[in-house]
Amino acid sequence: MNTKVWIPAILCLLCLTIEVHAQKTLRMKFVQGAQSTISLVNRTTVDTAFGENKNKANLTMAMDLYQTVKEVKADGSAVVIQKLSRIQMESSGGFVGVTLKFDSNDAKEDDAANALSQVLRPLIGAEFEITYSDRGVVLDVKPPADLVKTLTSTSTTVYQQMFSEESFKSMLSQSSVVLPEEPVMEGSKWETKFSSAAQAGGAAVTISYEYAGTVEIDGRPMEKLDVTMVVKLLESKLPDAPRLNIRKQSSSGTMYFDNVEGAMSHSAIKQLMQIEGQIGTMSLLQQTMTEVNTTVK
């Protein structure tokens, strides 16, 4: 036997085997009847210069979303019922300079006197039916018909856009992970795109992912995904809408996916955006800093 011929061939085969085993398929694993709670905290700071006026606004919102898997289909997709069980919000600053607070668990909350209560209280207990693919893609969203009717019966066109099925789907797409179609290895990249509220001047969003390998957190293996987001403003079709453009933007974030359980574990995403434009004879420059932390238990 000519070992000089066989040794390179064996080494080549070993390299190929290692490369194949280094790849990993990431998928959601839905189990009918399974329950979990998604906790989300959003902290936003907005600095605005409008003509000669300048102000700073701070907004903190925390939500608990109770989730139950209603049905698992043959292709691995699932119908999930999500119910908002609690919302906490505090806003301060802005041009008005008023501080508003709301906690849905506060039984003494005076809804009639609190503008936040009037908007947020109807959301508590509302059940949304969402269909996810086994990659986490939001395939369909069905908000409660009575909720949509309540929120839009006396509201403006912009407000109706905010609570349309399309907008709900966009909001979920932005906060959910989308897994790659093909198996990945460290350094693999993929992206997902969606848009929101085009009629009211929404945005086209591209979320880019990079697989950063397996890490151990609290004794459990987690798949680390590095995330960035690019936003493009869509021109509003509403009459007399201001023309805005993005002057500067940046984002960074990390998501951790439990591939054994087939579910998201937690994530942290930061985003900076500067928007400029002209409203009548006055110029606008607005910088928004947003930090979103999500935990699934």
The 8 nearest C-alpha neighbors of each residue, nearest first, counted from 0:
[[1, 2, 5, 4, 3, 6, 8, 7],
 [0, 2, 3, 4, 5, 6, 7, 8],
 [1, 3, 5, 4, 6, 0, 7, 8],
 [4, 2, 1, 5, 6, 7, 0, 8],
 [3, 5, 2, 1, 6, 7, 8, 0],
 [4, 6, 2, 8, 7, 3, 9, 1],
 [5, 7, 9, 8, 3, 2, 4, 10],
 [8, 6, 10, 9, 5, 11, 4, 3],
 [7, 9, 11, 5, 6, 10, 12, 4],
 [10, 8, 12, 6, 11, 7, 5, 13],
 [11, 9, 13, 7, 12, 8, 6, 14],
 [10, 12, 8, 14, 9, 13, 7, 15],
 [11, 13, 9, 15, 10, 14, 16, 8],
 [14, 12, 16, 10, 15, 11, 17, 9],
 [15, 13, 11, 17, 16, 12, 18, 10],
 [14, 16, 18, 12, 13, 17, 19, 11],
 [17, 15, 13, 19, 18, 14, 12, 20],
 [16, 18, 14, 20, 15, 19, 21, 13],
 [19, 17, 15, 21, 16, 20, 14, 22],
 [18, 20, 16, 21, 17, 22, 15, 14],
 [21, 19, 17, 22, 18, 16, 23, 15],
 [22, 20, 18, 19, 184, 17, 23, 183],
 [23, 21, 184, 183, 20, 19, 182, 18],
 [22, 24, 182, 183, 184, 25, 21, 20],
 [23, 25, 182, 183, 26, 181, 22, 179],
 [26, 24, 258, 178, 23, 182, 179, 27],
 [27, 25, 134, 133, 261, 28, 24, 178],
 [26, 28, 261, 133, 262, 134, 29, 135],
 [29, 27, 261, 26, 30, 260, 262, 133],
 [28, 30, 27, 71, 31, 77, 68, 75],
 [31, 29, 33, 32, 28, 68, 71, 70],
 [30, 32, 68, 70, 33, 69, 71, 29],
 [31, 33, 68, 69, 67, 30, 34, 70],
 [34, 32, 30, 68, 31, 67, 35, 29],
 [35, 33, 67, 66, 32, 68, 36, 65],
 [34, 36, 66, 296, 65, 37, 67, 295],
 [37, 35, 65, 296, 64, 295, 66, 38],
 [36, 38, 295, 64, 63, 294, 65, 39],
 [39, 37, 63, 294, 293, 62, 64, 36],
 [38, 40, 293, 62, 61, 292, 37, 63],
 [39, 41, 61, 292, 291, 60, 293, 62],
 [42, 40, 291, 60, 59, 290, 61, 43],
 [43, 41, 59, 290, 289, 58, 291, 60],
 [44, 42, 289, 58, 288, 57, 59, 290],
 [43, 45, 57, 288, 287, 56, 58, 289],
 [44, 46, 287, 56, 55, 286, 47, 57],
 [47, 45, 55, 286, 285, 54, 287, 56],
 [46, 48, 285, 54, 53, 284, 49, 55],
 [49, 47, 53, 284, 52, 283, 285, 50],
 [50, 48, 283, 52, 282, 51, 47, 53],
 [49, 51, 281, 282, 52, 48, 283, 53],
 [52, 50, 49, 53, 48, 281, 282, 283],
 [53, 51, 49, 50, 48, 54, 47, 94],
 [54, 52, 48, 47, 49, 51, 55, 46],
 [53, 55, 47, 93, 46, 94, 48, 56],
 [54, 56, 46, 93, 45, 92, 47, 57],
 [57, 55, 92, 93, 45, 91, 44, 46],
 [58, 56, 44, 91, 90, 43, 92, 45],
 [57, 59, 90, 43, 89, 42, 44, 60],
 [60, 58, 42, 89, 88, 41, 43, 90],
 [59, 61, 88, 41, 87, 40, 42, 89],
 [60, 62, 40, 87, 39, 86, 41, 88],
 [63, 61, 86, 39, 85, 38, 64, 87],
 [64, 62, 38, 85, 84, 37, 83, 39],
 [63, 65, 83, 37, 82, 36, 84, 66],
 [66, 64, 36, 82, 81, 35, 83, 84],
 [65, 67, 81, 35, 34, 80, 36, 64],
 [66, 68, 34, 80, 79, 33, 69, 32],
 [69, 67, 79, 32, 31, 33, 70, 78],
 [68, 70, 79, 78, 31, 67, 32, 80],
 [69, 71, 78, 77, 31, 68, 72, 79],
 [72, 70, 77, 31, 76, 75, 29, 78],
 [71, 73, 76, 75, 74, 77, 70, 78],
 [72, 74, 75, 71, 76, 77, 70, 133],
 [75, 73, 72, 76, 133, 132, 71, 77],
 [76, 74, 133, 73, 72, 71, 77, 132],
 [77, 75, 132, 133, 72, 131, 74, 71],
 [76, 78, 71, 131, 70, 130, 72, 79],
 [77, 79, 130, 70, 69, 129, 68, 71],
 [78, 80, 68, 129, 69, 67, 128, 130],
 [81, 79, 128, 67, 127, 66, 68, 126],
 [82, 80, 66, 127, 126, 65, 79, 64],
 [81, 83, 126, 65, 64, 125, 124, 84],
 [84, 82, 64, 123, 124, 85, 63, 125],
 [83, 85, 63, 64, 124, 123, 82, 65],
 [86, 84, 63, 62, 103, 83, 123, 104],
 [87, 85, 62, 103, 61, 102, 88, 63],
 [88, 86, 102, 61, 101, 60, 62, 103],
 [89, 87, 60, 101, 59, 100, 61, 102],
 [88, 90, 100, 59, 99, 58, 101, 60],
 [89, 91, 58, 99, 98, 57, 59, 100],
 [92, 90, 98, 57, 56, 97, 96, 99],
 [91, 93, 96, 56, 55, 97, 57, 98],
 [92, 94, 56, 96, 55, 95, 54, 91],
 [95, 93, 96, 54, 92, 55, 53, 56],
 [96, 94, 93, 97, 92, 91, 98, 54],
 [97, 95, 92, 93, 94, 91, 98, 56],
 [96, 98, 95, 91, 92, 99, 93, 90],
 [99, 97, 91, 90, 92, 96, 100, 89],
 [98, 100, 90, 89, 97, 91, 101, 115],
 [101, 99, 89, 88, 90, 98, 102, 115],
 [100, 102, 88, 87, 116, 115, 89, 103],
 [103, 101, 87, 104, 105, 86, 88, 100],
 [102, 104, 105, 86, 85, 101, 87, 120],
 [105, 103, 102, 106, 85, 86, 87, 108],
 [106, 104, 107, 102, 103, 108, 101, 109],
 [105, 107, 108, 104, 103, 109, 102, 110],
 [108, 106, 105, 109, 104, 110, 103, 102],
 [107, 109, 106, 105, 110, 101, 102, 103],
 [110, 108, 111, 112, 107, 113, 116, 106],
 [109, 111, 116, 113, 112, 108, 117, 114],
 [110, 112, 109, 113, 117, 114, 116, 108],
 [113, 111, 110, 109, 114, 116, 117, 108],
 [114, 112, 110, 116, 115, 111, 109, 117],
 [113, 115, 117, 116, 112, 118, 110, 111],
 [116, 114, 118, 113, 117, 119, 101, 99],
 [117, 115, 110, 119, 120, 113, 118, 114],
 [116, 118, 114, 115, 119, 110, 120, 113],
 [119, 117, 115, 116, 120, 114, 121, 150],
 [118, 120, 116, 122, 121, 117, 115, 123],
 [119, 121, 116, 122, 123, 117, 118, 103],
 [122, 120, 123, 119, 118, 146, 125, 117],
 [121, 123, 120, 125, 119, 124, 83, 146],
 [124, 122, 83, 125, 121, 120, 84, 85],
 [123, 125, 83, 82, 84, 122, 126, 121],
 [124, 126, 122, 123, 82, 83, 127, 143],
 [127, 125, 82, 81, 124, 143, 80, 128],
 [126, 128, 142, 81, 80, 141, 143, 129],
 [127, 129, 80, 141, 79, 140, 142, 81],
 [130, 128, 140, 79, 139, 78, 127, 141],
 [129, 131, 78, 139, 138, 77, 79, 137],
 [132, 130, 137, 136, 135, 77, 76, 138],
 [131, 133, 76, 136, 135, 134, 77, 138],
 [132, 134, 27, 76, 75, 135, 26, 131],
 [135, 133, 178, 132, 26, 177, 136, 27],
 [134, 136, 177, 132, 131, 133, 176, 137],
 [135, 137, 132, 131, 177, 134, 138, 172],
 [138, 136, 131, 139, 130, 172, 135, 132],
 [139, 137, 130, 131, 136, 132, 140, 129],
 [138, 140, 130, 129, 137, 141, 168, 131],
 [141, 139, 129, 128, 168, 164, 142, 130],
 [140, 142, 128, 127, 129, 143, 164, 139],
 [141, 143, 127, 144, 140, 128, 164, 126],
 [144, 142, 146, 145, 127, 126, 141, 147],
 [143, 145, 147, 146, 148, 142, 141, 149],
 [144, 146, 148, 143, 147, 149, 150, 142],
 [147, 145, 149, 143, 148, 144, 150, 121],
 [146, 148, 150, 144, 149, 145, 151, 143],
 [147, 149, 145, 146, 151, 150, 152, 144],
 [150, 148, 146, 147, 152, 151, 145, 121],
 [149, 151, 147, 148, 152, 146, 154, 153],
 [150, 152, 154, 159, 148, 153, 149, 147],
 [153, 151, 148, 149, 154, 150, 147, 159],
 [154, 152, 151, 155, 150, 149, 148, 159],
 [155, 153, 151, 158, 152, 159, 156, 150],
 [154, 156, 158, 157, 159, 153, 151, 160],
 [155, 157, 159, 158, 160, 154, 199, 151],
 [158, 156, 160, 155, 159, 199, 161, 154],
 [159, 157, 161, 155, 160, 156, 154, 162],
 [158, 160, 156, 151, 161, 162, 157, 163],
 [161, 159, 157, 163, 158, 162, 196, 156],
 [162, 160, 158, 159, 166, 163, 157, 196],
 [163, 161, 159, 160, 166, 167, 147, 164],
 [162, 164, 160, 166, 165, 161, 159, 167],
 [163, 165, 167, 166, 168, 140, 162, 141],
 [166, 164, 168, 163, 167, 169, 195, 196],
 [165, 167, 169, 163, 168, 164, 161, 195],
 [168, 166, 164, 170, 169, 165, 171, 163],
 [167, 169, 165, 171, 166, 170, 140, 172],
 [170, 168, 166, 172, 171, 167, 195, 173],
 [171, 169, 167, 173, 172, 168, 166, 174],
 [170, 172, 168, 174, 173, 169, 175, 167],
 [173, 171, 169, 175, 170, 174, 168, 137],
 [172, 174, 170, 171, 175, 169, 176, 206],
 [173, 175, 171, 172, 170, 176, 293, 169],
 [176, 174, 172, 173, 171, 177, 135, 136],
 [175, 177, 135, 178, 174, 263, 172, 136],
 [178, 176, 135, 134, 136, 175, 179, 191],
 [177, 179, 134, 25, 135, 176, 180, 26],
 [180, 178, 181, 189, 177, 134, 25, 182],
 [179, 181, 178, 182, 134, 24, 25, 189],
 [180, 182, 179, 183, 24, 25, 23, 178],
 [183, 181, 24, 23, 22, 180, 25, 184],
 [184, 182, 22, 23, 187, 24, 181, 185],
 [183, 185, 22, 187, 21, 186, 23, 210],
 [184, 186, 212, 211, 210, 187, 183, 209],
 [185, 187, 210, 209, 211, 184, 188, 212],
 [186, 188, 210, 183, 184, 209, 185, 189],
 [189, 187, 209, 208, 186, 210, 190, 207],
 [190, 188, 208, 207, 179, 209, 187, 191],
 [191, 189, 207, 206, 208, 205, 192, 188],
 [190, 192, 206, 205, 207, 193, 177, 189],
 [193, 191, 205, 204, 206, 190, 194, 203],
 [192, 194, 204, 203, 169, 205, 195, 191],
 [195, 193, 203, 202, 204, 169, 192, 196],
 [194, 196, 201, 202, 169, 197, 166, 203],
 [197, 195, 201, 198, 199, 160, 166, 200],
 [196, 198, 201, 200, 199, 195, 233, 235],
 [197, 199, 236, 196, 200, 235, 237, 201],
 [200, 198, 235, 197, 196, 157, 201, 237],
 [235, 199, 201, 197, 234, 233, 198, 196],
 [202, 200, 196, 197, 195, 233, 199, 232],
 [201, 203, 232, 233, 231, 194, 195, 204],
 [202, 204, 194, 231, 230, 193, 232, 195],
 [203, 205, 230, 193, 192, 229, 194, 202],
 [204, 206, 192, 229, 228, 191, 207, 230],
 [207, 205, 228, 191, 190, 227, 192, 204],
 [208, 206, 190, 227, 226, 189, 228, 205],
 [209, 207, 226, 189, 188, 225, 190, 224],
 [210, 208, 188, 225, 224, 187, 186, 211],
 [209, 211, 224, 187, 186, 185, 212, 223],
 [212, 210, 223, 185, 224, 186, 209, 225],
 [213, 211, 185, 223, 210, 222, 214, 184],
 [212, 214, 222, 221, 223, 220, 215, 211],
 [215, 213, 221, 220, 222, 216, 212, 223],
 [214, 216, 220, 219, 218, 221, 217, 213],
 [215, 217, 219, 218, 220, 214, 221, 255],
 [218, 216, 219, 215, 220, 221, 214, 264],
 [217, 219, 216, 215, 220, 221, 214, 257],
 [218, 220, 216, 215, 217, 221, 257, 214],
 [221, 219, 215, 214, 213, 216, 218, 222],
 [222, 220, 257, 214, 213, 256, 255, 215],
 [221, 223, 213, 256, 255, 212, 257, 214],
 [224, 222, 255, 211, 212, 254, 213, 221],
 [223, 225, 210, 254, 253, 209, 211, 255],
 [226, 224, 253, 209, 208, 252, 210, 254],
 [225, 227, 208, 252, 253, 207, 251, 224],
 [228, 226, 251, 207, 250, 206, 252, 208],
 [227, 229, 206, 205, 250, 207, 230, 226],
 [230, 228, 205, 204, 206, 231, 227, 249],
 [231, 229, 204, 203, 202, 205, 232, 228],
 [232, 230, 203, 202, 204, 233, 229, 245],
 [233, 231, 202, 201, 203, 230, 234, 244],
 [234, 232, 202, 200, 201, 197, 235, 231],
 [233, 235, 200, 236, 232, 242, 197, 201],
 [200, 234, 236, 199, 237, 198, 233, 240],
 [235, 237, 198, 199, 238, 234, 200, 240],
 [236, 238, 235, 240, 199, 239, 198, 200],
 [239, 237, 240, 236, 235, 241, 199, 198],
 [240, 238, 241, 237, 236, 242, 235, 278],
 [239, 241, 238, 237, 235, 242, 236, 200],
 [242, 240, 278, 243, 239, 277, 276, 279],
 [243, 241, 276, 277, 240, 244, 234, 278],
 [242, 244, 276, 275, 241, 274, 245, 277],
 [245, 243, 275, 274, 246, 276, 232, 242],
 [244, 246, 274, 247, 273, 275, 243, 248],
 [245, 247, 273, 274, 275, 244, 248, 272],
 [248, 246, 273, 245, 272, 249, 274, 271],
 [249, 247, 272, 271, 273, 250, 246, 245],
 [248, 250, 271, 270, 272, 247, 251, 229],
 [249, 251, 270, 227, 269, 228, 271, 252],
 [252, 250, 227, 269, 268, 226, 270, 249],
 [251, 253, 268, 226, 267, 225, 269, 227],
 [252, 254, 225, 267, 266, 224, 226, 268],
 [255, 253, 266, 224, 223, 265, 256, 225],
 [254, 256, 223, 265, 222, 264, 221, 266],
 [255, 257, 263, 222, 264, 221, 258, 262],
 [256, 258, 221, 262, 259, 260, 261, 263],
 [259, 257, 261, 260, 256, 25, 262, 26],
 [258, 260, 261, 257, 262, 220, 221, 28],
 [259, 261, 258, 257, 262, 28, 27, 263],
 [262, 260, 27, 28, 258, 259, 257, 26],
 [263, 261, 257, 260, 27, 256, 264, 258],
 [262, 264, 256, 257, 265, 255, 295, 261],
 [263, 265, 295, 256, 255, 294, 257, 262],
 [266, 264, 294, 293, 255, 295, 263, 254],
 [265, 267, 254, 293, 253, 292, 255, 294],
 [266, 268, 292, 252, 253, 291, 293, 254],
 [267, 269, 252, 291, 290, 251, 253, 292],
 [270, 268, 290, 251, 250, 289, 252, 291],
 [269, 271, 250, 289, 249, 288, 290, 251],
 [272, 270, 288, 249, 248, 287, 250, 289],
 [271, 273, 248, 287, 286, 247, 274, 249],
 [274, 272, 286, 247, 246, 285, 245, 248],
 [275, 273, 245, 285, 246, 244, 284, 286],
 [276, 274, 284, 283, 244, 243, 246, 245],
 [275, 277, 243, 283, 242, 282, 244, 278],
 [276, 278, 282, 281, 283, 279, 242, 241],
 [279, 277, 281, 241, 280, 282, 276, 283],
 [278, 280, 281, 277, 241, 282, 239, 276],
 [279, 281, 278, 282, 277, 50, 283, 49],
 [282, 280, 50, 278, 279, 277, 283, 49],
 [281, 283, 277, 50, 49, 276, 278, 280],
 [282, 284, 49, 276, 275, 48, 277, 285],
 [285, 283, 275, 48, 274, 47, 49, 276],
 [284, 286, 47, 274, 273, 46, 48, 275],
 [287, 285, 273, 46, 272, 45, 274, 47],
 [286, 288, 45, 272, 271, 44, 289, 273],
 [287, 289, 271, 44, 43, 270, 45, 272],
 [290, 288, 43, 270, 269, 42, 287, 271],
 [289, 291, 269, 42, 268, 41, 43, 270],
 [292, 290, 41, 268, 40, 267, 42, 269],
 [293, 291, 267, 40, 266, 39, 268, 41],
 [292, 294, 39, 266, 265, 38, 267, 40],
 [293, 295, 265, 38, 37, 264, 39, 296],
 [294, 296, 37, 264, 36, 265, 38, 263],
 [295, 36, 35, 37, 294, 264, 38, 34]]
